[in-house]
């Protein structure tokens, strides 16, 4: 009887240990880990016999399995996908005489599915509730082998600034988890790093997002990459892809 009990406990413990991986998933800004299942049959065995173990492992998908990233910021789906778009922050500001900061109206756009025109994704300020909550603002079905580009501009002195996009120059950069950001983006500990960007970089300076995420950094106020203000934090999207 002692041997039976030991076999049952061992098999049950192994199953519990294996399945506990499902409770070890990282938060939304970290990659997931492999998860799976394990079963033993029979669960009660006689002395001298062994149970049959069956298991399966599901490895997390990574976005590069589903899209191609073309520098500096174009994304090309390998198959039809759904993408959810979040605005992490809009960092174009002006400063008042008393030192207080005003966030400027900023617009972000996407072009996808072979369209020649741009679709408005966001038009607002960093103080908007949807930005502060970093919730999904748009969801699109994007088609296989059709380029996705991102762009943005800001509104100041009663006119729109130049529209910069990922299909034209290096004002818009697209990165995936584990990428090292361009040197223009401040280091993790730099005071000039925007608070809305900090959670998506790790202490080693690499991008820290989900395995099916793409993060889009935009520089909308400067064109000289050597200027201290060229920091690619004027508008930041987080785009999550999933299979329909």
WOPEPE-V377615 format. One record per run of one state. SS is the DSSP state (2 for helix, 1 for strand, 0 for the rest). FROM is the first residue (numbers start at 1). TO is the last residue. Records with the same first field share a line. If there is no record, write none. Layout:
SS->FROM-TO, FROM-TO
//
This chain:
0->1-1, 25-34, 42-51, 59-62, 66-66, 71-73, 78-80, 91-92, 96-100, 104-105, 112-118, 125-128, 134-135, 143-146, 157-158, 161-163, 166-167, 169-171, 176-179, 181-194, 199-200, 202-205, 208-212, 219-234, 243-244
2->2-24, 63-65, 129-133, 195-198
1->35-41, 52-58, 67-70, 74-77, 81-90, 93-95, 101-103, 106-111, 119-124, 136-142, 147-156, 159-160, 164-165, 168-168, 172-175, 180-180, 201-201, 206-207, 213-218, 235-242
//
